[in-house]
Amino acid sequence: MILYHYFRSSASYRVRIALAIKGISYEKREIHLLNNGGEQFSPEYSTINPQQLVPTLVDGDAIITQSLAIIGYVEEKYPQLPTLLPGDFATRAMARSLALTIACDIHPLNNLRVLNFLKNEFDISDEQKNTWYQHWIATGFQAIESYLQQRKNPTPFCFGETPSISDVCLIPQVYNAKRYACDLTPFPIQGRSRRYNFIPLVLEEDVAATALSRWVFVFFRYLLNKRGVPRTGVAIAIPNKVRKASFANLRLFPMVEELT
Ligand SMILES: N[C@@H](CCC(=O)N[C@@H](CS)C(=O)NCC(=O)O)C(=O)O
């Protein structure tokens, strides 16, 4: 499988997290959204993804665009691996609902091409651009916060003891919000604590060095312990399959723990 992605793209980030949780290996090809006038506009990539957006997953003859469709595809292709749709049918629907809130109603308003259009066509300042960005984050996060607070049994992850498609979408959106200096203090469930400090780790490129990854893992464990982050949750949250010593999965470790 080949994933066309960009390291800062939150839609790509969703897919990378999903693939890491499921423990699926794949080849990454970067489409740099800024270099060379935006590589998403190149004729080669436009053939693969006529929307000129990342991510795109290519698996044999299948060319799949749209992050949630990609995640649905890997979920259906590998149902035996850790699921991103845990729980009963109502819980799964709620997890999808939260994912769609982010993917359909928050993210598109703040996408690069929208921000560029506002800037180029309406000559808005950087300050106005940030105001726009922060407004849509706050509006969306407020709704998500209320939605999560209604849960009868609050769980470490949005809808259960393990990460679901909603966590997969929420993590990149919070990362983006932090990048744009959005105030997350009104949103304790999403923005609480130091947990998101570790999220950028999964943005890094793969390093196929198991021995090194073990040392990185041990080092993080040490840092987390020093900072008083409890070990609980990890064992609950990360299925054994994901805990194997691959670098990609270990990099997920702090992120997953921090969500608990
Ligand atoms: N709904 C799509 C959104 C994809 C999308 O908007 N990707 C952004 C990066 S996060 C992109 O490629 N932007 C390029 C641009 O705006 O020119 C999905 O979930 O995959």
Ligand as a Chemical Component Dictionary entry (heavy atoms), coordinates in Angstrom:
data_LIG
# 
_chem_comp.id                   LIG 
_chem_comp.type                 NON-POLYMER 
_chem_comp.pdbx_formal_charge   0 
_chem_comp.three_letter_code    LIG 
# 
loop_
_chem_comp_atom.comp_id 
_chem_comp_atom.atom_id 
_chem_comp_atom.alt_atom_id 
_chem_comp_atom.type_symbol 
_chem_comp_atom.charge 
_chem_comp_atom.model_Cartn_x 
_chem_comp_atom.model_Cartn_y 
_chem_comp_atom.model_Cartn_z 
_chem_comp_atom.pdbx_ordinal 
LIG N1  N1  N 0 -11.950 15.566 3.252  1  
LIG C1  C1  C 0 -10.607 15.310 2.850  2  
LIG C2  C2  C 0 -9.770  16.552 3.096  3  
LIG C3  C3  C 0 -8.420  16.461 2.481  4  
LIG C4  C4  C 0 -7.702  17.788 2.612  5  
LIG O1  O1  O 0 -8.322  18.834 2.654  6  
LIG N2  N2  N 0 -6.370  17.735 2.673  7  
LIG C5  C5  C 0 -5.607  18.951 2.805  8  
LIG C6  C6  C 0 -4.495  18.773 3.806  9  
LIG S1  S1  S 0 -5.127  18.421 5.412  10 
LIG C7  C7  C 0 -4.982  19.321 1.477  11 
LIG O2  O2  O 0 -4.566  18.469 0.742  12 
LIG N3  N3  N 0 -4.899  20.618 1.191  13 
LIG C8  C8  C 0 -4.288  21.075 -0.012 14 
LIG C9  C9  C 0 -4.781  22.414 -0.419 15 
LIG O3  O3  O 0 -5.596  22.996 0.291  16 
LIG O4  O4  O 0 -4.359  22.875 -1.478 17 
LIG C10 C10 C 0 -10.055 14.110 3.629  18 
LIG O5  O5  O 0 -10.546 13.853 4.729  19 
LIG O6  O6  O 0 -9.157  13.423 3.129  20 
# 
loop_
_chem_comp_bond.comp_id 
_chem_comp_bond.atom_id_1 
_chem_comp_bond.atom_id_2 
_chem_comp_bond.value_order 
_chem_comp_bond.pdbx_ordinal 
LIG N1  C1  SING 1  
LIG C1  C2  SING 2  
LIG C1  C10 SING 3  
LIG C2  C3  SING 4  
LIG C3  C4  SING 5  
LIG C4  O1  DOUB 6  
LIG C4  N2  SING 7  
LIG N2  C5  SING 8  
LIG C5  C6  SING 9  
LIG C5  C7  SING 10 
LIG C6  S1  SING 11 
LIG C7  O2  DOUB 12 
LIG C7  N3  SING 13 
LIG N3  C8  SING 14 
LIG C8  C9  SING 15 
LIG C9  O3  DOUB 16 
LIG C9  O4  SING 17 
LIG C10 O5  DOUB 18 
LIG C10 O6  SING 19 
# 
